[in-house]
Amino acid sequence: MGKLTEEDKLMRRIEKRFNKGVVQYGLIEDGDKILVGLSGGKDSLALLELLARRSRIYKPRFSVVAAHVVMTNIAYESDMDYLRSFAENLGVPFVRYVTSFDPSTDTRKSPCFLCSWNRRKALFTVAKEQGCNKIALGHHMDDILETLLMNMAFQGAFSTMPPRLVMRKFDMTIIRPMCLVHEADLIEMAQAKGYRKQIKNCPYEKDSHRSDMKEVLRTLERMNPEARYSLWGSINNIQTDLLPEEVDL
């Protein structure tokens, strides 16, 4: 048996965490047809590749479809030929869906929220058209922990993006199979695999606090190298008897 390369070790580490998340949270079942939201970023490309590889395993049997949503009023340039060939080289059908949104229709919500929500609605539409029962999104562990910190700091809520979310209104389940995968590993994977970057010129990108929360998470990890695991564990370790009763501030 030959010696493992650094890329082999990286992929084994990623797939171990990927498979653990899939099994631990019951994300994939026999007969599933899963739509992957393929934005063209490293996370969605990695998700599609990891799901395509896993779909070749005998159990559970499931199929994958890739969908790229084009938002005509957002300056995000995608290499459609690259995305299509990337998906098809993995044996995955590719769908392109064009839509838009008007940020003036709801000034209570940020343009980032409206764009994200309209992309999500588009994915629901494509999923129904393709006969899919699940939509897979490329959020990783860092995304989920950053959202947890953002919701605590800005919304006053202890909540985040769950690995599995049943959307009964849409008769669809959202899954995040990379929920236990570290972003640092995905950055390495993108470099090793030679993923092509898309041109991103979102006019609302700086409105988000996510980049600030990335630094907060890095700061916590400098203080405690195990901080991310402590934060993740806290999600299922809420000690209500040691919390104050709700009062108006």
FITORSE-614332 format. One record per residue: residue number from 1; residue in three letters; y, z, x of N, C-alpha, C in turn. Coordinates in steps of 0.2 Angstrom, whole numbers, padded with zeros to 4 digits. Example, Ala and Ser with C-alpha at 12.3 -4.5 7.8 and 13.67 -1.06 7.14 Angstrom:
2
R   i  aa   n_y   n_z   n_x  ca_y  ca_z  ca_x   c_y   c_z   c_x
R   1 ALA -0028  0039  0066 -0022  0039  0062 -0016  0039  0066
R   2 SER -0011  0035  0064 -0005  0036  0068  0000  0039  0064
END
This chain:
249
R   i  aa   n_y   n_z   n_x  ca_y  ca_z  ca_x   c_y   c_z   c_x
R   1 MET -0006  0000  0004  0000  0000  0000  0006  0000  0004
R   2 GLY  0011 -0005  0003  0017 -0005  0007  0022  0000  0006
R   3 LYS  0026  0001  0011  0031  0007  0011  0036  0005  0006
R   4 LEU  0038  0010  0002  0043  0008 -0004  0050  0007 -0001
R   5 THR  0054  0002 -0003  0061  0001 -0001  0065  0006 -0005
R   6 GLU  0072  0006 -0002  0077  0010 -0006  0078  0008 -0013
R   7 GLU  0077  0001 -0014  0078 -0001 -0021  0072  0001 -0025
R   8 ASP  0066  0001 -0022  0060  0003 -0026  0061  0011 -0028
R   9 LYS  0063  0015 -0023  0064  0022 -0025  0070  0023 -0030
R  10 LEU  0075  0019 -0030  0080  0019 -0035  0078  0018 -0042
R  11 MET  0074  0012 -0042  0071  0010 -0049  0066  0015 -0051
R  12 ARG  0062  0018 -0047  0058  0023 -0049  0061  0029 -0052
R  13 ARG  0067  0031 -0049  0071  0037 -0051  0074  0035 -0058
R  14 ILE  0077  0029 -0058  0080  0028 -0065  0075  0027 -0070
R  15 GLU  0069  0024 -0069  0064  0023 -0074  0061  0029 -0076
R  16 LYS  0060  0034 -0072  0058  0041 -0073  0062  0044 -0078
R  17 ARG  0069  0044 -0077  0074  0047 -0081  0074  0043 -0088
R  18 PHE  0074  0037 -0087  0074  0033 -0093  0068  0034 -0098
R  19 ASN  0062  0034 -0095  0056  0035 -0099  0056  0042 -0102
R  20 LYS  0059  0047 -0098  0059  0054 -0100  0063  0055 -0107
R  21 GLY  0069  0051 -0106  0074  0051 -0112  0071  0048 -0118
R  22 VAL  0067  0042 -0117  0064  0039 -0123  0059  0043 -0126
R  23 VAL  0055  0046 -0122  0049  0050 -0125  0052  0057 -0128
R  24 GLN  0056  0060 -0124  0058  0067 -0126  0062  0067 -0132
R  25 TYR  0066  0062 -0134  0070  0061 -0140  0067  0057 -0145
R  26 GLY  0061  0054 -0144  0058  0050 -0149  0062  0044 -0151
R  27 LEU  0064  0040 -0146  0069  0035 -0147  0066  0028 -0149
R  28 ILE  0059  0027 -0147  0056  0021 -0148  0049  0022 -0152
R  29 GLU  0048  0018 -0157  0042  0019 -0161  0039  0012 -0161
R  30 ASP  0032  0012 -0163  0028  0006 -0164  0031  0002 -0169
R  31 GLY  0033 -0005 -0168  0035 -0009 -0172  0043 -0010 -0173
R  32 ASP  0046 -0006 -0169  0054 -0006 -0168  0056 -0013 -0166
R  33 LYS  0062 -0015 -0169  0065 -0021 -0167  0072 -0019 -0165
R  34 ILE  0074 -0019 -0158  0080 -0015 -0156  0085 -0020 -0154
R  35 LEU  0091 -0019 -0157  0097 -0023 -0154  0101 -0020 -0149
R  36 VAL  0102 -0023 -0143  0106 -0020 -0138  0113 -0023 -0138
R  37 GLY  0118 -0019 -0138  0125 -0021 -0137  0126 -0023 -0130
R  38 LEU  0126 -0029 -0129  0127 -0032 -0122  0135 -0034 -0121
R  39 SER  0138 -0029 -0118  0146 -0030 -0117  0146 -0034 -0110
R  40 GLY  0142 -0034 -0106  0142 -0037 -0099  0144 -0032 -0094
R  41 GLY  0145 -0026 -0095  0146 -0021 -0090  0140 -0019 -0087
R  42 LYS  0140 -0015 -0082  0134 -0013 -0078  0129 -0009 -0083
R  43 ASP  0132 -0005 -0087  0128  0000 -0091  0123 -0004 -0096
R  44 SER  0127 -0009 -0100  0123 -0013 -0105  0118 -0018 -0101
R  45 LEU  0120 -0021 -0095  0115 -0025 -0092  0109 -0021 -0090
R  46 ALA  0110 -0015 -0087  0105 -0011 -0085  0100 -0009 -0091
R  47 LEU  0103 -0007 -0096  0100 -0005 -0102  0095 -0011 -0105
R  48 LEU  0098 -0017 -0105  0094 -0022 -0107  0088 -0024 -0103
R  49 GLU  0089 -0023 -0096  0084 -0024 -0091  0078 -0019 -0092
R  50 LEU  0081 -0013 -0093  0076 -0007 -0093  0072 -0007 -0100
R  51 LEU  0075 -0009 -0105  0071 -0010 -0111  0067 -0016 -0111
R  52 ALA  0069 -0021 -0108  0065 -0027 -0108  0058 -0026 -0104
R  53 ARG  0059 -0022 -0098  0053 -0020 -0094  0049 -0016 -0098
R  54 ARG  0051 -0011 -0102  0047 -0006 -0105  0044 -0010 -0111
R  55 SER  0047 -0015 -0114  0044 -0018 -0120  0037 -0022 -0118
R  56 ARG  0036 -0023 -0111  0030 -0026 -0109  0024 -0021 -0109
R  57 ILE  0026 -0015 -0109  0020 -0010 -0109  0017 -0010 -0116
R  58 TYR  0010 -0009 -0116  0006 -0010 -0122  0009 -0005 -0128
R  59 LYS  0010  0001 -0127  0012  0006 -0132  0018  0009 -0130
R  60 PRO  0023  0010 -0135  0023  0007 -0142  0025  0000 -0141
R  61 ARG  0023 -0004 -0146  0025 -0011 -0146  0032 -0012 -0149
R  62 PHE  0036 -0015 -0146  0043 -0016 -0149  0046 -0022 -0146
R  63 SER  0051 -0025 -0150  0055 -0031 -0147  0062 -0029 -0146
R  64 VAL  0065 -0034 -0143  0072 -0033 -0141  0076 -0039 -0142
R  65 VAL  0082 -0038 -0145  0087 -0044 -0146  0094 -0041 -0142
R  66 ALA  0097 -0046 -0139  0104 -0044 -0136  0109 -0047 -0140
R  67 ALA  0115 -0044 -0141  0121 -0046 -0145  0127 -0045 -0141
R  68 HIS  0131 -0050 -0140  0138 -0049 -0137  0143 -0050 -0142
R  69 VAL  0147 -0045 -0143  0153 -0046 -0148  0159 -0048 -0145
R  70 VAL  0162 -0053 -0147  0168 -0056 -0145  0174 -0053 -0149
R  71 MET  0179 -0049 -0147  0184 -0047 -0150  0190 -0051 -0149
R  72 THR  0192 -0056 -0153  0197 -0061 -0151  0204 -0059 -0149
R  73 ASN  0206 -0053 -0152  0212 -0050 -0150  0213 -0045 -0144
R  74 ILE  0207 -0045 -0140  0207 -0041 -0134  0205 -0045 -0128
R  75 ALA  0209 -0044 -0123  0209 -0049 -0117  0203 -0047 -0113
R  76 TYR  0197 -0048 -0115  0191 -0046 -0112  0187 -0053 -0111
R  77 GLU  0187 -0055 -0105  0184 -0062 -0103  0177 -0061 -0101
R  78 SER  0172 -0064 -0105  0165 -0063 -0103  0162 -0070 -0101
R  79 ASP  0158 -0070 -0096  0154 -0076 -0094  0148 -0077 -0099
R  80 MET  0149 -0081 -0104  0144 -0081 -0109  0138 -0084 -0107
R  81 ASP  0138 -0089 -0102  0133 -0092 -0099  0129 -0087 -0095
R  82 TYR  0132 -0083 -0091  0129 -0078 -0087  0125 -0073 -0092
R  83 LEU  0128 -0071 -0097  0125 -0066 -0101  0119 -0069 -0105
R  84 ARG  0120 -0075 -0107  0114 -0078 -0111  0108 -0079 -0106
R  85 SER  0110 -0081 -0100  0104 -0083 -0095  0101 -0076 -0093
R  86 PHE  0105 -0071 -0092  0103 -0064 -0090  0098 -0062 -0095
R  87 ALA  0099 -0062 -0102  0095 -0060 -0107  0089 -0064 -0108
R  88 GLU  0090 -0071 -0108  0084 -0075 -0108  0079 -0075 -0103
R  89 ASN  0082 -0074 -0096  0077 -0073 -0091  0073 -0067 -0091
R  90 LEU  0075 -0062 -0095  0071 -0056 -0097  0067 -0057 -0103
R  91 GLY  0067 -0063 -0106  0063 -0065 -0112  0066 -0062 -0118
R  92 VAL  0073 -0061 -0118  0076 -0058 -0124  0081 -0063 -0127
R  93 PRO  0080 -0064 -0134  0085 -0068 -0137  0092 -0066 -0137
R  94 PHE  0097 -0070 -0137  0104 -0068 -0136  0108 -0071 -0142
R  95 VAL  0112 -0066 -0145  0117 -0068 -0150  0124 -0067 -0148
R  96 ARG  0128 -0071 -0150  0136 -0071 -0149  0139 -0070 -0156
R  97 TYR  0143 -0065 -0157  0146 -0063 -0163  0154 -0063 -0162
R  98 VAL  0158 -0066 -0166  0165 -0066 -0165  0168 -0063 -0171
R  99 THR  0173 -0058 -0169  0177 -0054 -0174  0183 -0052 -0171
R 100 SER  0187 -0048 -0175  0194 -0046 -0173  0195 -0040 -0177
R 101 PHE  0201 -0036 -0175  0203 -0031 -0179  0211 -0030 -0179
R 102 ASP  0214 -0027 -0183  0221 -0027 -0184  0223 -0019 -0183
R 103 PRO  0226 -0017 -0177  0227 -0010 -0175  0233 -0007 -0180
R 104 SER  0237 -0011 -0183  0242 -0009 -0188  0239 -0006 -0194
R 105 THR  0233 -0008 -0196  0230 -0006 -0202  0229  0002 -0203
R 106 ASP  0228  0005 -0197  0227  0012 -0197  0230  0015 -0191
R 107 THR  0236  0017 -0192  0240  0020 -0186  0238  0027 -0185
R 108 ARG  0234  0030 -0189  0231  0037 -0188  0226  0037 -0182
R 109 LYS  0223  0031 -0181  0218  0030 -0176  0220  0026 -0170
R 110 SER  0218  0028 -0164  0220  0024 -0158  0217  0017 -0158
R 111 PRO  0220  0012 -0155  0217  0006 -0155  0210  0006 -0151
R 112 CYS  0209  0010 -0147  0203  0011 -0143  0197  0013 -0148
R 113 PHE  0199  0017 -0153  0194  0019 -0158  0193  0014 -0163
R 114 LEU  0198  0010 -0165  0198  0005 -0170  0193 -0001 -0167
R 115 CYS  0195 -0003 -0160  0191 -0008 -0157  0184 -0006 -0157
R 116 SER  0182  0000 -0154  0175  0003 -0154  0172  0003 -0161
R 117 TRP  0175  0005 -0166  0172  0005 -0172  0171 -0002 -0175
R 118 ASN  0175 -0006 -0174  0174 -0013 -0177  0169 -0017 -0173
R 119 ARG  0168 -0015 -0166  0163 -0018 -0162  0156 -0015 -0165
R 120 ARG  0156 -0009 -0167  0150 -0006 -0169  0148 -0009 -0176
R 121 LYS  0153 -0010 -0180  0152 -0013 -0187  0149 -0020 -0186
R 122 ALA  0151 -0024 -0181  0149 -0030 -0179  0141 -0030 -0177
R 123 LEU  0140 -0025 -0173  0133 -0024 -0171  0128 -0022 -0177
R 124 PHE  0131 -0018 -0182  0127 -0017 -0188  0125 -0024 -0192
R 125 THR  0130 -0028 -0192  0130 -0034 -0195  0124 -0039 -0192
R 126 VAL  0125 -0039 -0185  0120 -0043 -0182  0113 -0040 -0182
R 127 ALA  0113 -0034 -0182  0106 -0030 -0182  0103 -0032 -0189
R 128 LYS  0107 -0032 -0194  0104 -0033 -0201  0101 -0041 -0201
R 129 GLU  0106 -0045 -0198  0104 -0052 -0198  0098 -0054 -0194
R 130 GLN  0097 -0050 -0189  0091 -0051 -0185  0085 -0047 -0187
R 131 GLY  0085 -0043 -0192  0080 -0039 -0194  0078 -0033 -0190
R 132 CYS  0083 -0030 -0186  0082 -0025 -0182  0083 -0018 -0186
R 133 ASN  0079 -0013 -0184  0080 -0006 -0187  0083 -0001 -0182
R 134 LYS  0085 -0003 -0176  0088  0001 -0171  0093 -0003 -0167
R 135 ILE  0099  0001 -0165  0104 -0002 -0161  0104  0003 -0155
R 136 ALA  0103  0000 -0149  0103  0003 -0142  0110  0002 -0139
R 137 LEU  0113  0008 -0137  0119  0008 -0134  0118  0010 -0126
R 138 GLY  0123  0008 -0122  0122  0009 -0115  0125  0016 -0112
R 139 HIS  0126  0021 -0116  0128  0027 -0114  0123  0031 -0110
R 140 HIS  0126  0033 -0104  0122  0037 -0099  0123  0045 -0100
R 141 MET  0120  0049 -0095  0121  0056 -0096  0129  0058 -0094
R 142 ASP  0132  0054 -0090  0139  0056 -0088  0143  0054 -0094
R 143 ASP  0142  0049 -0098  0146  0047 -0104  0145  0053 -0109
R 144 ILE  0139  0055 -0110  0138  0060 -0115  0141  0067 -0113
R 145 LEU  0141  0069 -0107  0144  0075 -0105  0152  0074 -0105
R 146 GLU  0154  0069 -0103  0162  0068 -0103  0164  0068 -0110
R 147 THR  0160  0065 -0115  0162  0066 -0122  0162  0073 -0125
R 148 LEU  0157  0077 -0122  0157  0084 -0124  0163  0087 -0122
R 149 LEU  0165  0086 -0116  0171  0089 -0113  0177  0087 -0117
R 150 MET  0178  0080 -0118  0183  0078 -0122  0184  0081 -0129
R 151 ASN  0178  0081 -0132  0179  0084 -0139  0181  0091 -0139
R 152 MET  0178  0095 -0134  0180  0102 -0134  0188  0103 -0132
R 153 ALA  0190  0099 -0127  0197  0099 -0125  0202  0096 -0130
R 154 PHE  0200  0091 -0134  0205  0087 -0138  0204  0088 -0145
R 155 GLN  0198  0089 -0147  0196  0090 -0154  0194  0097 -0157
R 156 GLY  0193  0101 -0152  0191  0108 -0154  0185  0108 -0157
R 157 ALA  0180  0104 -0155  0173  0103 -0158  0168  0103 -0152
R 158 PHE  0163  0107 -0153  0157  0106 -0148  0152  0101 -0151
R 159 SER  0154  0095 -0148  0150  0089 -0151  0150  0084 -0146
R 160 THR  0145  0079 -0146  0145  0073 -0142  0141  0068 -0145
R 161 MET  0139  0063 -0141  0135  0057 -0143  0128  0059 -0142
R 162 PRO  0124  0059 -0148  0117  0061 -0147  0113  0056 -0145
R 163 PRO  0107  0057 -0142  0102  0052 -0140  0100  0048 -0146
R 164 ARG  0099  0051 -0151  0097  0048 -0157  0101  0050 -0163
R 165 LEU  0103  0045 -0167  0108  0046 -0173  0106  0042 -0179
R 166 VAL  0103  0045 -0184  0101  0041 -0190  0107  0039 -0194
R 167 MET  0109  0033 -0195  0115  0031 -0199  0112  0029 -0206
R 168 ARG  0112  0034 -0211  0108  0033 -0217  0112  0028 -0221
R 169 LYS  0119  0028 -0221  0123  0024 -0224  0122  0016 -0223
R 170 PHE  0120  0015 -0217  0119  0008 -0214  0111  0007 -0214
R 171 ASP  0107  0012 -0215  0100  0011 -0214  0098  0008 -0207
R 172 MET  0101  0012 -0202  0100  0010 -0195  0100  0016 -0191
R 173 THR  0097  0016 -0186  0097  0021 -0181  0100  0019 -0174
R 174 ILE  0104  0023 -0172  0108  0022 -0165  0104  0026 -0160
R 175 ILE  0102  0023 -0155  0098  0026 -0149  0102  0025 -0143
R 176 ARG  0101  0030 -0138  0104  0029 -0132  0099  0031 -0126
R 177 PRO  0095  0026 -0125  0089  0027 -0120  0091  0029 -0113
R 178 MET  0097  0028 -0111  0099  0030 -0104  0102  0037 -0104
R 179 CYS  0101  0041 -0109  0104  0047 -0110  0103  0052 -0104
R 180 LEU  0098  0052 -0101  0096  0056 -0095  0097  0053 -0088
R 181 VAL  0100  0046 -0088  0101  0043 -0082  0108  0044 -0079
R 182 HIS  0108  0045 -0073  0115  0046 -0070  0119  0040 -0068
R 183 GLU  0125  0040 -0070  0129  0034 -0068  0129  0032 -0061
R 184 ALA  0129  0037 -0056  0129  0035 -0049  0123  0031 -0048
R 185 ASP  0117  0032 -0051  0111  0028 -0050  0112  0021 -0053
R 186 LEU  0116  0020 -0059  0117  0014 -0062  0122  0010 -0058
R 187 ILE  0126  0013 -0054  0131  0009 -0050  0127  0006 -0044
R 188 GLU  0122  0010 -0042  0118  0008 -0036  0113  0002 -0039
R 189 MET  0111  0003 -0045  0106 -0002 -0048  0110 -0009 -0049
R 190 ALA  0116 -0009 -0051  0120 -0015 -0052  0122 -0018 -0045
R 191 GLN  0123 -0014 -0040  0124 -0017 -0034  0117 -0021 -0031
R 192 ALA  0112 -0017 -0032  0105 -0019 -0029  0103 -0026 -0033
R 193 LYS  0105 -0026 -0039  0102 -0032 -0044  0107 -0037 -0043
R 194 GLY  0113 -0036 -0041  0118 -0041 -0041  0121 -0043 -0047
R 195 TYR  0122 -0038 -0052  0125 -0039 -0058  0132 -0042 -0057
R 196 ARG  0134 -0047 -0061  0141 -0050 -0061  0145 -0046 -0065
R 197 LYS  0151 -0044 -0062  0156 -0041 -0066  0160 -0046 -0071
R 198 GLN  0162 -0043 -0077  0166 -0047 -0082  0173 -0045 -0080
R 199 ILE  0178 -0049 -0083  0185 -0048 -0082  0187 -0044 -0088
R 200 LYS  0190 -0038 -0086  0192 -0033 -0092  0199 -0032 -0091
R 201 ASN  0203 -0034 -0096  0210 -0033 -0096  0212 -0030 -0103
R 202 CYS  0209 -0025 -0105  0210 -0021 -0111  0217 -0018 -0111
R 203 PRO  0222 -0020 -0116  0229 -0017 -0116  0229 -0010 -0117
R 204 TYR  0223 -0007 -0120  0223  0000 -0122  0219  0004 -0118
R 205 GLU  0217  0001 -0112  0212  0005 -0108  0215  0012 -0106
R 206 LYS  0221  0012 -0104  0224  0018 -0101  0226  0023 -0106
R 207 ASP  0225  0021 -0113  0226  0026 -0118  0220  0031 -0118
R 208 SER  0214  0030 -0115  0209  0034 -0115  0209  0040 -0110
R 209 HIS  0206  0046 -0112  0206  0051 -0107  0199  0052 -0104
R 210 ARG  0195  0046 -0105  0189  0047 -0102  0189  0047 -0094
R 211 SER  0193  0043 -0091  0194  0043 -0084  0196  0050 -0081
R 212 ASP  0200  0053 -0085  0202  0060 -0083  0196  0065 -0083
R 213 MET  0192  0064 -0088  0186  0068 -0089  0180  0067 -0084
R 214 LYS  0180  0061 -0081  0176  0059 -0076  0178  0063 -0070
R 215 GLU  0184  0064 -0069  0186  0068 -0063  0185  0076 -0064
R 216 VAL  0185  0078 -0071  0184  0085 -0072  0176  0086 -0071
R 217 LEU  0172  0081 -0073  0165  0082 -0072  0163  0082 -0064
R 218 ARG  0167  0078 -0060  0166  0078 -0053  0168  0085 -0050
R 219 THR  0174  0087 -0053  0176  0094 -0050  0171  0099 -0052
R 220 LEU  0168  0100 -0058  0163  0105 -0059  0157  0104 -0055
R 221 GLU  0155  0098 -0053  0149  0097 -0049  0151  0099 -0042
R 222 ARG  0157  0099 -0040  0159  0101 -0033  0158  0109 -0033
R 223 MET  0160  0112 -0038  0160  0119 -0039  0152  0121 -0040
R 224 ASN  0149  0117 -0043  0141  0119 -0044  0137  0113 -0045
R 225 PRO  0133  0111 -0040  0130  0105 -0040  0125  0104 -0046
R 226 GLU  0124  0109 -0049  0119  0109 -0055  0123  0109 -0062
R 227 ALA  0130  0108 -0061  0134  0109 -0067  0132  0104 -0073
R 228 ARG  0130  0098 -0071  0128  0093 -0076  0122  0096 -0080
R 229 TYR  0118  0099 -0077  0112  0101 -0080  0113  0107 -0084
R 230 SER  0118  0111 -0082  0120  0117 -0086  0124  0115 -0092
R 231 LEU  0128  0110 -0091  0132  0107 -0097  0127  0104 -0102
R 232 TRP  0122  0101 -0100  0117  0098 -0104  0113  0103 -0108
R 233 GLY  0111  0108 -0104  0107  0114 -0107  0111  0117 -0112
R 234 SER  0118  0118 -0111  0122  0122 -0116  0122  0118 -0123
R 235 ILE  0120  0112 -0123  0120  0108 -0130  0115  0111 -0135
R 236 ASN  0110  0114 -0132  0104  0116 -0136  0103  0124 -0135
R 237 ASN  0109  0127 -0132  0109  0134 -0131  0115  0138 -0133
R 238 ILE  0116  0136 -0140  0123  0139 -0142  0121  0146 -0145
R 239 GLN  0124  0151 -0142  0122  0158 -0144  0128  0161 -0149
R 240 THR  0127  0159 -0155  0132  0160 -0160  0134  0168 -0161
R 241 ASP  0129  0172 -0159  0131  0179 -0160  0135  0182 -0154
R 242 LEU  0137  0178 -0149  0141  0179 -0144  0148  0175 -0144
R 243 LEU  0149  0172 -0150  0155  0168 -0151  0159  0172 -0156
R 244 PRO  0166  0171 -0155  0170  0174 -0160  0170  0171 -0167
R 245 GLU  0171  0175 -0172  0172  0172 -0179  0178  0167 -0180
R 246 GLU  0177  0162 -0184  0183  0158 -0185  0189  0161 -0188
R 247 VAL  0195  0160 -0184  0201  0162 -0187  0206  0157 -0186
R 248 ASP  0212  0157 -0190  0217  0153 -0189  0221  0154 -0183
R 249 LEU  0223  0150 -0179  0227  0151 -0173  0234  0149 -0174
END
